[in-house]
Amino acid sequence: MKKNLFILAIVFTLFSCQQSNESLIKKEFKNYVKNNFDNPKSLKEIVSIEASDTVSVENFKMLLKETLTNYDRVDSLWKNDEYKNNINKNILKKEYNFSYSDILIIRSYYGQLANITQNRLSVILKDYNILENAKNLLDSIKYDPPKYGYNIKFRQTKNGELQLFTYKGYIDSLTKKIHISPQGFELDDKYVSGQMKELSNMILECTIIVKRYLEQYKDETEIYDKLNNMAY
């Protein structure tokens, strides 16, 4: 019996917290309408306020870790030279059996491979520094209270018609500070911690590196596949 009462107490506490957040969001949204709508009276009703998502430093850390893991995977594939070495050996074995036109094609392929390698080497130090900075950033991140997101659905009169709209509201789990936005979550210093902004920028930088690295790997693999077809 005591156990059941304890569970009910926890459920009631969680429910109360959720209700409290919704009430705070509702109050702040009304203030937002009053201060930002051209005609606040155009708001006819708030249809619903429902929990949607959670934004937290941990989420950003997880995304950055996944990005770094993807880089390591592509890097591991690129460093696997067995396939490439075998093709190069087979090309050399057939060197005197190729026609003149084949030799021109092979030279073109190796020229393309050289360009890919040169492009990669031209930014490898810069990429390395960015990736190392990303790892150091992960180690330095401290706890930051998550922000709970809510979808705010409401009816508003626009152009003489009653229309349904959805705005976003985020509430800080610790300070209870609320951010209302028609576009959703915005990374700005007024609401989001510097840590989140740093992580977001780093995720973008690392994603660009991984995407470029993967495209170069694919281009190189396609060329080696063509060389492989000529080697047999």
WOJORA-V807868 format. One record per pair of residues at least 12 apart in sequence whose ideal C-beta (glycine too) atoms are under 10 Angstrom apart, sorted by the first residue. I is the first residue (numbers start at 1). GAP is how many residues later the second one is. Records with the same first field share a line. If there is no record, write none. Layout:
# WOJORA-V807868
I: GAP, GAP
This chain:
# WOJORA-V807868
17: 131, 156
18: 33, 130, 132
20: 151, 156
21: 28, 30, 127, 129, 148, 150, 152, 155, 157
22: 26, 27, 28, 29, 128, 130, 147, 149
23: 26
24: 25, 126, 145, 147, 152, 153, 154
25: 21, 24, 26, 123, 124, 125, 126, 127, 142, 143, 144, 145, 146, 153, 155
26: 20, 23, 124, 126, 143
27: 151
28: 124, 141, 143, 148, 149, 150, 151, 152
29: 14, 17, 20, 121, 123, 125, 138, 140, 149, 151
30: 13, 16, 150
31: 147, 149
32: 120, 135, 137, 146, 147, 148, 149, 150
33: 13, 121, 123, 134, 147
35: 145
36: 144, 146
37: 119
38: 120
39: 117, 118, 119
40: 116
41: 115, 116
42: 113, 114, 115, 116, 120, 121
43: 111, 112, 113, 114, 122
44: 110, 111, 112, 113, 118, 119
45: 108, 109, 110, 111, 117
46: 106, 107, 108, 109
47: 105, 106, 107, 108, 117, 118, 119
48: 102, 103, 104, 105, 106, 118
49: 101, 102, 103, 104, 105, 118, 120
50: 99, 100, 101, 102, 103, 116
51: 97, 98, 99, 100
52: 96, 97, 98, 99, 100, 114, 116, 117, 118, 132, 133
53: 94, 95, 96, 97, 98, 115, 117, 131, 132
54: 92, 93, 94, 95, 116, 119
55: 91, 92, 93, 94, 115, 117, 129, 130, 132, 136, 137, 141
56: 87, 88, 89, 90, 91, 92, 117, 140
57: 84, 85, 86, 87, 88, 89, 90, 135, 136, 138, 139, 141, 142
58: 83, 85, 86, 88
59: 87, 137, 140
60: 78, 81, 84, 132, 133, 135, 136, 137, 138, 139, 140, 142, 143
61: 76, 77, 80, 134, 135, 138, 142
62: 137
63: 136, 137, 139, 140, 143, 144
64: 70, 71, 73, 74, 77, 134, 135, 136, 138, 139, 141, 142, 143
65: 69, 70, 73, 138
66: 137, 140, 141
67: 64, 67, 135, 136, 137, 138, 139, 140, 141, 142, 143
68: 63, 66, 67, 70, 134, 135, 138, 141, 142
69: 141
70: 136, 137, 139, 140, 141, 143, 144
71: 56, 60, 63, 135, 136, 138, 139, 142, 143
72: 59, 138
73: 137, 141
74: 135, 136, 137, 139, 140, 141, 142, 143, 144
75: 56, 135, 138, 142
77: 136, 137, 140, 144
78: 42, 135, 136, 138, 139, 142, 143
83: 138, 141, 142, 145
84: 29, 136, 137, 139, 140, 143, 144
86: 138, 142, 145
87: 136, 137, 138, 139, 140, 141, 142, 143, 144, 145
88: 22, 136, 139, 143
89: 142
90: 137, 138, 140, 141, 142
91: 15, 18, 19, 136, 137, 139, 140
92: 139
93: 138
94: 12, 136, 137, 138
98: 132, 133
102: 128
105: 121, 122, 125
106: 120, 121, 124, 125
108: 115, 118
109: 113, 114, 115, 117, 118, 121
110: 113, 117
111: 112
112: 107, 108, 110, 111, 114
113: 106, 107, 110, 111, 114
115: 101, 104
116: 99, 100, 101, 103, 104, 107
117: 99, 103
119: 93, 97, 100
120: 92, 93, 96, 97, 100
123: 86, 89, 90
124: 89
126: 83
127: 78, 79, 81, 82, 83, 85, 86
128: 81
130: 72, 75, 76, 78, 79
131: 71, 74, 75, 78, 79
133: 65, 69, 72, 73
134: 64, 65, 68, 69, 71, 72, 75
135: 67
136: 66
137: 58, 61, 62, 64, 65
138: 61, 64
140: 55, 58
141: 52, 54, 55, 57, 58
142: 51, 53
143: 52
144: 28, 29, 30, 48, 49, 50, 51, 52, 55
145: 27, 28, 29, 30, 31, 32, 48
146: 24, 25, 26, 27, 28
147: 22, 23, 24, 25, 26, 27, 28, 30, 31, 32, 38, 44, 45, 46, 49
148: 21, 22, 23, 24, 25
149: 19, 20, 21, 22, 30, 35, 36
150: 17, 18, 19, 20, 21, 28, 30
151: 15, 16, 17, 18, 33
152: 13, 14, 15, 16, 17, 28, 29, 30
153: 12, 13, 14
154: 12, 13
165: 17
166: 16, 18
167: 13, 14, 15, 16, 17
168: 12, 13, 14, 15, 16, 17, 18
169: 12, 15, 16
170: 14, 15, 16, 21, 22
172: 19, 20, 21
177: 13, 14
178: 13
179: 12, 13
187: 12, 13, 14
